Amino acid sequence: MAKRRSSSSSASPNPLTIIGSFIVVILALVFGGYSLLAGPGEATPAPVVEPGDGSNAWYRLYFTDPTVTGQLDEPTGGLPDQVAAGMDTAQKTLDVVVYEFNWEPLAEAMMRAAERGVKVRLVTDTDTVTEDKALIDELKKADVAVVDDQRSAIMHDKFVIIDSSVLWTGSMNFTINDGYKNNNSFMEIRSTRLAENYQAKFDQMFEDKIFGETLYALNPVITISGTEIETYFSPDAGVAEAILEELRAAKTSIYFLAFSFTRDDMSSVLIEKQQAGLTVQGVFETRQIGAGADAAWLALTQAGVDVRKDGNPRTMHHKVFIIDGETVVMGSYNFSKNAEENNDENVLIIHNATIAQAYFAEFQKVWAVAEP
């Protein structure tokens, strides 16, 4: 779990303040989780615990399967249909944030929601509004409100909030390529507290028209049925350091799938862990290396770390670390300087062995067709 800033003061505490704080804590324990807005290095609030039955019913995890659907001219079903079905359950609100959006069936699901009286809103990147104008215009005509970032750095988030209680997030853009031809994951999580985190990010962009500014999660750490989940946003809200802390804490293994990996601090930790005897393996997107984003690739290969170039003729679009078979880092965040400092991004760090195993199975599928 990422460390946060602890505050200190030389002034003597006011007894009334102590009593008041004590009452607040007691009320919080009685009536539910108490969370703090925490910045880098702040004292980490106790995890917010949400009701659960101890099962895995609170989430559904999906992966694309480009080895099956990648060759089809008009693929259907699969992950995009699952997301559309989720949208069809919306009763009050449907907020969508996605970098690229040109897949008609997902637009149709949003328009169906608007037709039945759901408040539907979209935040996207200006490039999408320009390049996919016809589809965006269709949404606007159907009373879907649209806001774009209007800046050179990209709005790279990918998430959906349904009725302030269900979150979809992962690496998939709403395009036919990302849904059927590229390697991606997308995850549905039923959690009002997690949805609150993402709603704050949505509101910052949609309501306030603020992009590229720091935002810390309202509920930085939540626990659902025993699973601890950390939420981070970019830019400049400590994503890189949180990932580095997990990597440094690894005891047995680190596996990764990386569309773009250019951070030397992360590659240095991977090299150190490999030299310390841990299993370290990873797959890079081939075309990113060929385009010159090869610093981490070269550092790792020269150090003897077991890495490969992906074998998907399209795009290996994952941004994932799997640590010790227990922790997964996932989201929209590529392992790059732009993702940390310029782009709007979102990341979850999930401490759950079952979810980690599912991602490891996906890693093995990608690894099996990758090339040294």
Phi, psi and omega per residue, in radians:
M1 nan 2.405 -3.088
A2 -1.215 2.453 3.094
K3 -1.356 2.669 3.130
R4 -2.303 2.805 -2.965
R5 -1.147 2.278 3.037
S6 -1.681 2.414 -3.108
S7 -1.772 2.661 3.125
S8 -2.498 2.759 3.129
S9 -2.634 2.500 3.128
S10 -1.466 -0.198 -3.108
A11 -1.268 2.559 3.109
S12 -1.254 2.438 -3.117
P13 -1.209 2.500 3.077
N14 -1.399 2.199 -3.124
P15 -0.967 -0.650 3.130
L16 -1.150 -0.625 3.101
T17 -1.125 -0.716 3.129
I18 -1.085 -0.790 -3.140
I19 -1.092 -0.769 3.136
G20 -1.080 -0.737 3.136
S21 -1.128 -0.677 3.122
F22 -1.072 -0.733 3.134
I23 -1.120 -0.731 3.133
V24 -1.050 -0.780 -3.130
V25 -1.103 -0.754 3.133
I26 -1.067 -0.787 3.126
L27 -1.083 -0.667 3.139
A28 -1.120 -0.720 3.139
L29 -1.156 -0.594 -3.104
V30 -1.323 -0.747 -2.978
F31 -1.791 0.031 3.065
G32 2.347 -3.042 -3.037
G33 -1.117 2.551 3.079
Y34 -2.043 2.091 -3.076
S35 -2.113 2.684 3.136
L36 -2.089 2.587 3.009
L37 -1.402 1.879 -2.976
A38 -1.966 2.327 3.057
G39 -1.766 -3.047 -3.081
P40 -1.005 2.218 3.069
G41 1.424 -0.061 3.135
E42 -1.262 2.739 3.115
A43 -0.978 2.217 -3.089
T44 -1.268 2.161 3.099
P45 -1.188 2.708 3.064
A46 -1.073 2.490 -3.141
P47 -0.987 2.413 3.041
V48 -1.361 2.123 -3.092
V49 -1.720 2.155 3.102
E50 -1.774 2.618 3.134
P51 -1.024 2.515 3.087
G52 -2.836 2.818 -3.132
D53 -1.710 0.206 3.132
G54 1.446 -0.055 -3.138
S55 -1.660 -3.043 3.087
N56 -1.747 0.378 -3.077
A57 -1.214 -0.187 -3.080
W58 -1.412 -0.131 -3.134
Y59 -2.470 2.747 2.946
R60 -2.378 2.257 -3.064
L61 -2.017 2.299 -3.098
Y62 -2.247 2.570 3.035
F63 -2.190 2.570 2.986
T64 -1.272 2.842 -3.133
D65 -2.348 1.258 -3.043
P66 -1.120 -0.352 3.087
T67 -1.142 -0.426 3.117
V68 -1.706 -0.846 -3.013
T69 -1.637 -0.232 -3.044
G70 -1.157 -0.379 -3.101
Q71 -1.650 -0.078 -3.073
L72 -1.493 2.450 3.124
D73 -1.274 -0.674 -3.119
E74 -2.293 1.250 -3.109
P75 -1.226 2.632 3.074
T76 -2.436 3.008 3.118
G77 1.370 -2.748 3.063
G78 1.158 -2.710 -3.044
L79 -1.019 -0.810 -3.140
P80 -1.001 -0.661 3.121
D81 -1.168 -0.573 3.084
Q82 -1.134 -0.717 3.112
V83 -1.154 -0.747 3.112
A84 -1.069 -0.719 3.107
A85 -1.105 -0.648 3.056
G86 -1.099 -0.759 3.093
M87 -1.055 -0.600 -3.121
D88 -1.182 -0.229 3.100
T89 -1.521 -0.188 -3.087
A90 -1.063 2.327 -3.141
Q91 -1.948 -0.552 -3.064
K92 -2.154 -0.873 -3.065
T93 -2.389 2.563 3.066
L94 -2.486 1.836 -3.117
D95 -1.939 2.168 -3.058
V96 -2.095 2.307 3.084
V97 -2.260 2.056 -3.079
V98 -2.679 2.470 -3.102
Y99 -1.199 -0.931 3.134
E100 -2.054 2.446 -3.072
F101 -2.591 1.773 3.059
N102 -2.465 0.306 -3.077
W103 -1.733 1.897 -3.007
E104 -0.971 -0.765 -3.117
P105 -1.038 -0.591 3.099
L106 -1.281 -0.610 3.031
A107 -1.112 -0.693 3.127
E108 -1.106 -0.651 3.099
A109 -1.114 -0.681 3.090
M110 -1.161 -0.699 3.137
M111 -1.202 -0.630 3.055
R112 -1.068 -0.703 3.117
A113 -1.106 -0.759 3.130
A114 -1.087 -0.675 -3.137
E115 -1.102 -0.562 -3.140
R116 -1.613 0.256 3.005
G117 1.628 0.133 3.099
V118 -1.329 2.447 3.042
K119 -1.362 1.950 -3.033
V120 -2.026 2.256 -3.104
R121 -2.390 2.597 -3.119
L122 -2.312 2.327 2.942
V123 -1.996 2.281 -3.132
T124 -2.553 3.118 3.127
D125 -1.497 2.591 -3.124
T126 -1.018 -0.588 3.119
D127 -1.040 -0.660 3.126
T128 -1.164 -0.739 3.122
V129 -1.057 -0.614 -3.136
T130 -1.367 -0.832 -3.018
E131 -1.383 -0.536 -3.101
D132 -2.046 0.795 -3.015
K133 -1.037 -0.696 -3.075
A134 -1.073 -0.766 -3.133
L135 -1.214 -0.709 3.117
I136 -1.108 -0.684 3.093
D137 -1.119 -0.649 3.073
E138 -1.040 -0.773 3.139
L139 -1.090 -0.783 -3.129
K140 -1.074 -0.713 3.129
K141 -1.129 -0.449 3.129
A142 -1.572 0.279 3.102
D143 1.233 0.477 2.965
V144 -1.591 2.105 -3.137
A145 -1.381 2.344 -3.039
V146 -2.188 2.314 3.035
V147 -2.235 2.338 3.064
D148 -2.066 2.840 -2.924
D149 -1.363 -0.470 3.093
Q150 0.938 0.860 3.050
R151 -2.659 2.884 -3.051
S152 -1.295 -0.709 3.016
A153 -1.135 2.700 -2.959
I154 -1.710 2.596 2.957
M155 -1.552 1.693 -2.919
H156 -1.805 0.065 3.125
D157 -1.066 2.719 2.996
K158 -2.492 1.759 3.071
F159 -2.771 2.788 3.136
V160 -2.331 2.356 3.073
I161 -2.054 2.160 -3.112
I162 -1.982 2.080 3.048
D163 0.922 0.589 3.069
S164 1.000 0.373 -3.068
S165 -2.479 -0.235 -3.133
V166 -2.201 2.288 3.133
L167 -2.068 2.335 2.911
W168 -1.941 2.327 3.093
T169 -2.730 2.767 3.139
G170 2.835 -2.571 -3.048
S171 -1.849 -0.060 -3.001
M172 -1.472 2.131 2.895
N173 -1.356 2.844 -3.094
F174 -1.569 1.161 3.138
T175 -2.305 2.751 3.115
I176 -1.112 -0.611 3.120
N177 -1.147 -0.836 -3.092
D178 -1.206 -0.552 -3.114
G179 -1.383 -0.414 -3.009
Y180 -2.334 -0.456 -3.030
K181 -1.907 -0.370 -3.133
N182 -1.826 2.743 3.052
N183 -1.416 2.110 -3.120
N184 -2.605 2.878 2.956
S185 -2.294 2.686 3.041
F186 -2.581 2.427 -2.973
M187 -2.282 2.325 3.047
E188 -1.720 2.208 -3.141
I189 -2.234 2.198 3.122
R190 -1.644 1.788 -3.081
S191 -2.846 2.027 3.116
T192 -1.167 -0.627 -3.124
R193 -1.211 -0.691 3.070
L194 -1.169 -0.715 3.086
A195 -1.055 -0.625 3.093
E196 -1.044 -0.731 3.111
N197 -1.002 -0.858 -3.076
Y198 -1.283 -0.506 3.081
Q199 -1.127 -0.666 3.094
A200 -1.090 -0.705 3.094
K201 -1.146 -0.755 3.106
F202 -1.048 -0.834 -3.088
D203 -1.109 -0.639 3.098
Q204 -1.009 -0.721 -3.092
M205 -1.468 -0.793 -3.050
F206 -1.383 -0.902 -3.066
E207 -1.324 -0.812 -3.034
D208 -1.623 -0.179 -3.107
K209 0.990 0.670 3.135
I210 -1.896 2.127 3.116
F211 -2.193 2.639 3.056
G212 1.241 0.429 3.099
E213 -2.106 2.680 -3.066
T214 -1.100 2.397 3.016
L215 -2.533 2.160 3.066
Y216 -1.669 2.537 -3.103
A217 -1.093 2.427 3.081
L218 -1.098 -0.691 3.101
N219 -2.078 1.459 -3.000
P220 -1.037 -0.599 -3.129
V221 -2.324 2.172 3.045
I222 -2.178 2.771 3.073
T223 -2.219 2.186 3.104
I224 -2.128 2.059 3.123
S225 0.843 0.743 3.084
G226 1.515 -0.090 3.130
T227 -1.683 2.137 3.098
E228 -1.556 2.286 -3.131
I229 -2.233 2.234 3.084
E230 -1.845 2.424 -3.131
T231 -1.995 2.341 3.093
Y232 -2.419 2.582 3.063
F233 -2.218 2.718 3.019
S234 -2.041 2.776 0.134
P235 -1.584 2.786 2.912
D236 1.040 0.627 3.087
A237 -2.106 0.447 2.963
G238 1.496 0.355 -3.124
V239 -1.128 -0.867 -3.089
A240 -1.018 -0.776 -3.112
E241 -1.159 -0.646 3.100
A242 -1.117 -0.736 3.102
I243 -1.156 -0.776 3.136
L244 -1.043 -0.668 3.128
E245 -1.100 -0.718 3.101
E246 -1.141 -0.725 3.130
L247 -1.123 -0.752 3.140
R248 -1.119 -0.509 -3.107
A249 -1.470 -0.083 -3.095
A250 -1.040 2.447 -3.091
K251 -1.976 -0.536 -3.043
T252 -2.224 -0.691 -3.017
S253 -2.740 2.632 2.994
I254 -2.414 2.157 3.031
Y255 -2.098 2.521 3.116
F256 -2.512 2.682 3.014
L257 -2.227 2.123 -2.960
A258 -2.372 2.008 2.999
F259 -1.138 -0.874 3.099
S260 -2.323 2.158 -3.084
F261 -2.414 1.798 -3.097
T262 -2.223 0.032 -3.067
R263 -1.440 2.115 3.133
D264 -1.333 -0.403 3.099
D265 -1.171 -0.673 3.116
M266 -1.250 -0.740 3.128
S267 -1.126 -0.599 3.111
S268 -1.112 -0.724 3.107
V269 -1.132 -0.712 3.114
L270 -1.074 -0.706 3.101
I271 -1.124 -0.784 3.114
E272 -1.037 -0.732 -3.125
K273 -1.195 -0.691 3.096
Q274 -1.108 -0.709 3.125
Q275 -1.211 -0.419 3.103
A276 -1.463 0.000 3.056
G277 1.787 0.040 3.100
L278 -1.351 2.716 2.993
T279 -1.389 2.107 3.121
V280 -2.249 2.070 3.121
Q281 -2.436 2.585 3.141
G282 -2.751 2.763 3.090
V283 -2.152 2.249 3.089
F284 -1.767 2.606 2.964
E285 -1.204 2.150 -2.995
T286 -1.043 -0.787 -3.033
R287 -1.227 -0.485 3.074
Q288 -1.139 -0.694 3.080
I289 -1.112 -0.790 -3.132
G290 -1.118 -0.444 -3.131
A291 -1.463 0.007 3.088
G292 1.885 -0.074 3.106
A293 -1.515 1.106 -2.939
D294 -2.058 0.142 -3.061
A295 -1.077 -0.834 -3.139
A296 -1.174 -0.706 3.104
W297 -0.998 -0.841 -3.121
L298 -1.135 -0.738 -3.138
A299 -1.089 -0.755 -3.094
L300 -1.245 -0.767 -3.140
T301 -1.146 -0.703 3.129
Q302 -1.151 -0.465 3.110
A303 -1.534 -0.006 3.101
G304 1.466 0.240 3.093
V305 -1.291 2.449 -3.046
D306 -1.395 1.619 -3.139
V307 -2.210 2.704 -3.117
R308 -2.373 2.840 3.002
K309 -1.661 2.420 -3.020
D310 -1.173 2.720 -3.093
G311 -1.827 0.123 3.100
N312 -1.327 2.144 3.131
P313 -1.130 -0.291 3.040
R314 -1.618 -1.933 -3.037
T315 -2.389 2.292 2.960
M316 -1.576 1.778 -2.892
H317 -1.785 0.086 3.141
H318 -1.098 2.698 2.976
K319 -2.401 1.437 -2.899
V320 -2.411 2.394 2.844
F321 -2.050 2.430 3.040
I322 -2.113 2.062 -2.947
I323 -2.093 2.144 3.062
D324 0.993 0.372 -3.141
G325 1.137 0.302 -3.054
E326 -2.322 -0.379 -3.019
T327 -2.255 2.411 3.107
V328 -2.181 2.319 2.948
V329 -1.818 2.150 -3.097
M330 -2.587 2.813 3.107
G331 2.579 -2.644 -3.103
S332 -1.649 -0.133 -2.913
Y333 -1.428 1.946 2.955
N334 -1.311 2.752 -3.054
F335 -1.537 1.241 -2.991
S336 -2.482 2.891 3.094
K337 -1.151 -0.725 3.138
N338 -1.072 -0.726 3.132
A339 -1.079 -0.628 -3.111
E340 -1.386 -0.669 -2.915
E341 -1.918 -0.346 -2.991
N342 -2.199 -0.739 -3.006
N343 -1.447 2.715 2.905
D344 -1.435 2.121 -3.059
E345 -2.449 2.841 3.062
N346 -2.425 2.517 -3.073
V347 -2.469 2.445 2.927
L348 -2.036 2.425 2.948
I349 -1.952 1.986 -2.977
I350 -1.964 2.155 -3.130
H351 -1.770 1.549 -3.066
N352 -2.729 2.062 -3.062
A353 -1.155 -0.598 3.140
T354 -1.162 -0.766 3.099
I355 -1.159 -0.702 3.098
A356 -1.062 -0.682 3.124
Q357 -1.146 -0.661 3.104
A358 -1.114 -0.741 3.097
Y359 -1.188 -0.589 3.102
F360 -1.165 -0.658 3.064
A361 -1.072 -0.705 3.063
E362 -1.131 -0.716 3.078
F363 -0.995 -0.790 -3.116
Q364 -1.090 -0.648 3.101
K365 -1.125 -0.774 -3.141
V366 -1.209 -0.712 -3.133
W367 -1.074 -0.693 -3.048
A368 -1.092 -0.499 -3.122
V369 -1.855 0.063 3.139
A370 -1.425 2.872 -3.086
E371 -2.094 2.450 3.104
P372 -1.064 nan nan
